[in-house]
Amino acid sequence: MPELPEVETVVRGLNDSRICACKIVNVKIDWPRTIANHSVATFAGKIRDRVITSVIRRGKYIVIALDNQARLFIHLRMTGKLLIKSAEFNPGQHDHVVFTLHDKRKLVFNDTRKFGRITLIECEDCPTDKLGPEPLSRNFTPALFRAALHCKKRQIKPLLLDQSFVAGLGNIYVDEALWQARLHPERIAGSLSDAECNALHRAIRAVLKKGIKNCGTTLGGGSSNFYSVAGNRGRNADQLNVFRRTGEPCPACGSTISRIIVGQRSTHLCPDCQKKSGVPSADQI
């Protein structure tokens, strides 16, 4: 599933493509369930002839604002992509929503597994209302993060994956941040010292910034993997230290990277750099 760096890469690609100020003159939908809260006919009628005024990211959502104050909230889920295509483009099997712009270009929502969703919001309530803070914002301070962690009795990895706690983190960047902070993923959040909280805060921001700099993480070569708006692969996979590196040597100490399950999620770590000391036994959780 695309995480914060991948979604940010898509948003930057859309803005670089200069779709803002473009009018949506038509929309074709061949998988109605992609539209989360309207029928195909209602959705098409509400966005036709609307002008795109901005494209931003909130957590893992792409938010496209329209000139009537409505907004499109696009969640890519596992295999969704947004692509800009020329006027001559002919939709393929997995191109489920195609927006035609007034300059005849096509904004295409491609989704191999059909889990992605587009929600049209015309009121104040929106899908991002319950999201936690943005980890790269100025408001996400070490002090705020320490206070939030200290009152939690959950294991640190599932907590970081909870979008209501911090927005935008997923399996890749949580594993990478915990390795960089030298924290075992099963540690209880409230047990972290101030120094450990600060190290994790720095690590989260560092791995996300690196992911954005590398235009996201593309794992594998299949068409369902992450690709940018221009159809390019993310370069961050070669920069990963532990994620999907099971059996390889740890870049820091040379120990063999392990894979365990934490909170029903596949988790990668170095057993020597990320000591299990301080992790409660099963009957203590």
C-alpha positions as CSV (number, residue, x, y, z in Angstrom):
1,M,0.0,0.0,0.0
2,P,1.4,3.4,-0.9
3,E,2.5,5.3,2.2
4,L,3.2,9.0,2.9
5,P,6.3,9.3,0.6
6,E,4.5,7.5,-2.3
7,V,1.4,9.6,-1.9
8,E,3.4,12.8,-1.6
9,T,5.3,11.8,-4.8
10,V,1.9,11.4,-6.6
11,V,0.7,14.8,-5.3
12,R,3.9,16.5,-6.4
13,G,3.6,14.8,-9.8
14,L,0.1,16.0,-10.3
15,N,1.1,19.6,-9.4
16,D,4.1,19.4,-11.7
17,S,1.7,18.3,-14.4
18,R,-0.2,21.5,-13.9
19,I,-3.7,20.1,-13.5
20,C,-4.7,22.9,-11.2
21,A,-6.9,25.4,-13.1
22,C,-7.9,22.5,-15.5
23,K,-11.7,21.9,-16.0
24,I,-13.0,18.4,-15.8
25,V,-15.1,18.1,-18.9
26,N,-16.0,14.4,-18.7
27,V,-15.5,11.3,-16.5
28,K,-15.8,7.7,-17.4
29,I,-16.2,5.1,-14.7
30,D,-16.1,1.3,-15.5
31,W,-15.9,0.1,-11.8
32,P,-18.7,1.8,-9.9
33,R,-17.4,0.7,-6.5
34,T,-14.4,2.9,-6.9
35,I,-16.7,5.8,-6.2
36,A,-17.3,5.5,-2.4
37,N,-20.4,7.6,-1.7
38,H,-22.3,8.3,-5.0
39,S,-23.7,6.5,-7.9
40,V,-21.8,6.8,-11.1
41,A,-24.3,9.1,-12.7
42,T,-24.5,11.4,-9.6
43,F,-20.7,11.5,-9.2
44,A,-20.2,12.4,-12.9
45,G,-22.9,15.0,-12.8
46,K,-21.4,16.7,-9.7
47,I,-17.9,17.0,-11.0
48,R,-18.5,17.7,-14.7
49,D,-17.4,21.2,-15.6
50,R,-15.8,21.8,-12.2
51,V,-12.3,23.3,-12.1
52,I,-9.5,21.8,-10.1
53,T,-8.1,24.5,-7.7
54,S,-5.6,22.6,-5.6
55,V,-4.0,19.2,-5.0
56,I,-2.6,18.3,-1.6
57,R,-1.9,15.3,0.6
58,R,-3.3,14.5,4.0
59,G,-2.0,11.3,5.5
60,K,-2.4,8.7,2.8
61,Y,-5.1,10.7,1.0
62,I,-4.8,12.7,-2.1
63,V,-7.2,15.7,-1.8
64,I,-8.3,17.4,-5.0
65,A,-10.2,20.6,-4.4
66,L,-12.8,21.9,-6.9
67,D,-14.0,25.4,-7.6
68,N,-17.4,24.9,-5.8
69,Q,-15.7,24.0,-2.5
70,A,-16.2,20.3,-3.0
71,R,-13.2,17.9,-2.7
72,L,-12.2,14.6,-4.0
73,F,-10.5,12.3,-1.4
74,I,-8.6,9.6,-3.2
75,H,-7.2,6.7,-1.3
76,L,-4.9,4.5,-3.4
77,R,-5.1,1.5,-1.0
78,M,-3.0,-1.4,-2.2
79,T,-2.5,-0.9,-6.0
80,G,-4.1,2.4,-6.9
81,K,-2.3,4.8,-9.2
82,L,-3.0,8.2,-10.7
83,L,-1.5,8.8,-14.1
84,I,-1.6,11.7,-16.6
85,K,-2.1,10.5,-20.1
86,S,-2.4,12.2,-23.5
87,A,-5.6,12.9,-25.5
88,E,-4.9,9.7,-27.5
89,F,-4.9,7.4,-24.5
90,N,-7.2,4.4,-24.6
91,P,-8.2,3.0,-21.2
92,G,-6.9,-0.5,-20.4
93,Q,-8.4,-3.3,-18.2
94,H,-7.4,-1.7,-14.9
95,D,-8.1,2.0,-15.8
96,H,-11.3,2.3,-13.8
97,V,-11.9,6.0,-13.7
98,V,-10.8,8.4,-16.4
99,F,-11.2,12.2,-16.0
100,T,-11.0,14.1,-19.3
101,L,-9.6,17.6,-18.8
102,H,-10.4,20.7,-20.9
103,D,-6.9,20.5,-22.6
104,K,-7.9,16.9,-23.6
105,R,-5.4,15.2,-21.3
106,K,-6.6,12.3,-19.2
107,L,-6.3,11.9,-15.4
108,V,-6.5,8.2,-15.0
109,F,-7.2,6.2,-11.8
110,N,-5.7,2.7,-12.4
111,D,-6.2,0.0,-9.8
112,T,-5.3,-3.6,-10.4
113,R,-7.0,-5.0,-7.3
114,K,-9.9,-2.5,-7.2
115,F,-9.5,-1.6,-3.5
116,G,-8.9,2.1,-4.1
117,R,-11.7,4.6,-3.4
118,I,-12.6,8.1,-4.5
119,T,-14.9,10.0,-2.2
120,L,-16.6,13.2,-3.2
121,I,-17.2,15.5,-0.2
122,E,-19.4,18.6,-0.4
123,C,-19.7,19.4,3.3
124,E,-17.4,20.0,6.2
125,D,-17.1,16.4,7.3
126,C,-14.4,14.4,5.5
127,P,-12.5,11.1,5.7
128,T,-9.4,12.9,7.1
129,D,-11.1,14.4,10.2
130,K,-9.9,11.6,12.5
131,L,-6.4,11.4,11.3
132,G,-3.5,12.1,13.6
133,P,-0.8,14.7,13.1
134,E,1.3,14.9,10.0
135,P,4.8,13.6,11.0
136,L,6.6,16.1,8.8
137,S,4.7,19.2,9.9
138,R,6.1,21.8,12.3
139,N,3.4,20.9,14.8
140,F,4.7,17.4,15.1
141,T,7.3,18.3,17.8
142,P,9.4,15.9,19.9
143,A,7.5,17.2,23.0
144,L,4.1,16.4,21.5
145,F,5.3,13.0,20.3
146,R,6.7,12.1,23.8
147,A,3.5,13.1,25.5
148,A,1.4,11.0,23.1
149,L,3.6,8.0,23.5
150,H,3.9,8.1,27.3
151,C,0.2,7.7,27.8
152,K,-0.1,4.6,25.5
153,K,0.0,1.0,26.6
154,R,0.1,-0.4,23.1
155,Q,3.0,-2.0,21.3
156,I,4.9,0.6,19.5
157,K,4.6,-0.8,15.9
158,P,0.8,-1.2,15.9
159,L,0.5,2.2,17.5
160,L,2.5,3.9,14.7
161,L,0.4,2.1,12.1
162,D,-2.7,3.6,13.6
163,Q,-3.6,6.5,11.4
164,S,-5.4,8.3,14.2
165,F,-2.1,8.4,16.1
166,V,0.2,9.5,13.3
167,A,-1.0,10.0,9.7
168,G,0.7,8.5,6.8
169,L,2.9,5.8,8.2
170,G,2.7,2.2,7.0
171,N,4.6,-1.1,7.3
172,I,7.7,0.0,5.3
173,Y,8.5,3.2,7.0
174,V,7.6,2.0,10.5
175,D,10.0,-0.9,10.2
176,E,12.7,1.4,8.9
177,A,12.2,4.0,11.6
178,L,12.2,1.5,14.4
179,W,15.4,0.0,13.1
180,Q,17.0,3.5,12.9
181,A,15.9,4.3,16.4
182,R,17.1,0.9,17.6
183,L,13.7,0.0,19.1
184,H,12.1,-3.4,19.2
185,P,8.6,-3.2,17.5
186,E,7.0,-5.0,20.5
187,R,8.1,-2.4,23.0
188,I,5.2,-0.8,24.9
189,A,5.0,2.8,23.8
190,G,4.6,4.1,27.4
191,S,7.9,2.3,28.4
192,L,10.0,4.4,26.1
193,S,12.4,6.9,27.7
194,D,12.5,10.5,26.7
195,A,15.7,9.8,24.8
196,E,14.1,6.8,23.0
197,C,11.0,8.9,22.1
198,N,13.3,11.6,20.7
199,A,15.3,9.1,18.7
200,L,12.1,7.6,17.2
201,H,10.8,11.1,16.3
202,R,14.0,11.8,14.4
203,A,13.9,8.4,12.7
204,I,10.3,8.8,11.5
205,R,11.0,12.1,10.0
206,A,14.3,10.9,8.5
207,V,13.0,7.8,6.8
208,L,10.0,9.7,5.4
209,K,12.2,12.5,4.0
210,K,14.5,10.0,2.4
211,G,11.5,8.2,0.9
212,I,10.2,11.4,-0.6
213,K,13.6,12.4,-1.9
214,N,13.8,9.0,-3.6
215,C,10.3,9.4,-5.1
216,G,8.8,6.5,-3.1
217,T,9.4,2.8,-2.7
218,T,8.6,0.4,-5.6
219,L,8.8,-3.2,-4.5
220,G,9.1,-5.8,-7.3
221,G,8.6,-5.4,-11.0
222,G,4.9,-6.0,-11.4
223,S,2.5,-3.4,-12.8
224,S,0.5,-3.4,-9.5
225,N,3.4,-1.9,-7.6
226,F,3.9,1.8,-7.0
227,Y,4.6,4.1,-9.9
228,S,4.6,7.9,-10.1
229,V,2.2,10.0,-12.1
230,A,4.7,9.9,-15.0
231,G,4.9,6.1,-14.7
232,N,8.3,6.0,-13.0
233,R,9.4,3.5,-10.3
234,G,10.3,4.8,-6.9
235,R,14.0,4.6,-6.1
236,N,13.8,4.0,-2.3
237,A,13.8,0.2,-2.3
238,D,17.6,0.2,-2.7
239,Q,17.8,2.4,0.4
240,L,15.9,0.2,2.8
241,N,17.8,-1.2,5.7
242,V,15.5,-4.0,7.1
243,F,12.2,-4.0,5.3
244,R,12.0,-7.2,3.2
245,R,15.7,-7.9,3.9
246,T,15.1,-11.1,5.8
247,G,18.2,-13.2,6.0
248,E,20.5,-10.4,4.9
249,P,23.1,-8.8,7.1
250,C,22.1,-5.7,9.1
251,P,23.8,-2.6,7.6
252,A,24.8,-1.5,11.1
253,C,26.1,-4.6,12.9
254,G,26.1,-7.5,10.3
255,S,23.7,-9.7,12.3
256,T,21.0,-11.5,10.3
257,I,17.8,-9.6,9.7
258,S,14.7,-11.4,11.1
259,R,11.0,-11.4,10.2
260,I,8.4,-11.7,12.9
261,I,4.7,-11.0,13.1
262,V,3.6,-8.0,15.3
263,G,0.0,-7.0,15.5
264,Q,-0.8,-9.4,12.6
265,R,1.7,-7.5,10.4
266,S,4.9,-8.8,8.9
267,T,7.8,-7.0,10.6
268,H,11.5,-6.8,9.9
269,L,14.2,-6.1,12.4
270,C,17.8,-6.7,13.5
271,P,17.7,-8.8,16.7
272,D,20.9,-7.3,17.9
273,C,20.4,-3.6,17.1
274,Q,16.8,-3.8,18.3
275,K,17.1,-5.7,21.6
276,K,14.0,-7.4,23.0
277,S,14.9,-6.2,26.5
278,G,11.9,-4.2,28.0
279,V,9.4,-6.1,25.8
280,P,6.7,-7.6,28.1
281,S,5.8,-11.2,28.0
282,A,2.5,-12.3,26.5
283,D,0.7,-12.5,29.9
284,Q,1.8,-8.9,30.6
285,I,0.4,-7.3,27.5
